[in-house]
Amino acid sequence: MTFNATFLDSGTQATRVRTLSYSVPIAGQSALVLSASRLRAAETTSSFFALLSIPFGERASATANMSRSGASEAAIATVPSSVPHAGGFGYRLAANRFNTGERLDAGLLARFSALEGTLDASAERAGTRLRADLRGALAYADGGWHPSRQILDGFALVRVPGLADSPVLVNGVPVGRTGPDGDFVVTPLFAYSGSRISIGTDELPLELSVEPTEQRLAAGPRAGAVARFRVLREEGMLLVVRLPDGSPLAAGASIRPEGGDEEALVGYDGKAFFRALRLPARLVAEYYEMDKAKPLPRRCAFELGALAPEERAQAALRARTVTCVPQ
């Protein structure tokens, strides 16, 4: 809750202003604001203002406010929904009432990878007005022209060959998705200010990875930089490792191929995933076994043969059960 009172007396100009305001949160993120003022000069004028704001969802809110100053009155109700940075649609609805009449406003906002636009409509006693606005640009970078959103400051061309419809992030915030050719133009970027460009990997199949994971770059005003990423395809494999008695290998055990660097940790129910396992291979697991309340180190091993092409395509999705023989 916030309370504020102000008193001003200019003395020589015979002007006095008294202001009283009050604001309080309501039910979480909603808020109520009240304000009243009185101006005494050549004429005395009293004003009153009230506002109620109610957010709903991640991008939308509803706001209603009413004001009165002397003989002038106004009441406005709005329901805006912002457009996601990564692209999509938003809207704005408003109802206005003034001394001179009433007006209804509606707007649709759209953001795509290479185009932004708004469509506004307004209706009042004098008639109806419509306005459409489209904004876009062509950016020259890395030896070619690329369609983009409007460029007002710096920009960056992100290139991920072979990876379409993948999220592009700037400083951890999604700003768009790569096109069919794996390209996306990021705009705006603040000129001469470093930005972190990365590719969202949450939607990638298990057998794919992107390198590097992040790039830092800066661009000049109305100039561009290029961020190149490459896609790596790995032979991922999901294993269910069991001991000869049928029990799962203990969670936390480590498995490593002989002569290899990759290590996989065993999770729930003996499951372990390798991102890039070269077959055939002999794998060794290290784990602990309790003996009279004392943990003893143990080792077991198993072998995996080469996979047929049709088996390799499903190796990351279908678990393969193996038996690890104690050594």
Buried (B, 14 or more C-beta within 10 A) or exposed (E): EEEEEEEEEEEEEEEBBBBBBBBEEEEEEBBBBBBBBBBBEEEEBEBBBBBBBBBEEEEBBBBBBBBBBEEEEBBBBBBBBBBBEBBBEBBBBBBBBEEEEEBEBBBBBBBBBBBBBBBBBBBBEEEEEEEEEEEBBEBEBEEEEBBBBEBEBBBBBBBBEEBEEBBBBBEEEBBBBBBEEBBBBBBBBEEEEEBBBBBBEEEBEBBBBBEEEEBEBBBEEBBBBBBEBEBEEBBBBBBBBBBEEEEBBBBEBEBBBEEBEEEBEBEEEBBBBBBBBEBEBEBBBBBEEEEEEEEEEBEBBBEBEEBEEEEBEEBBEEBBEBEBEEE
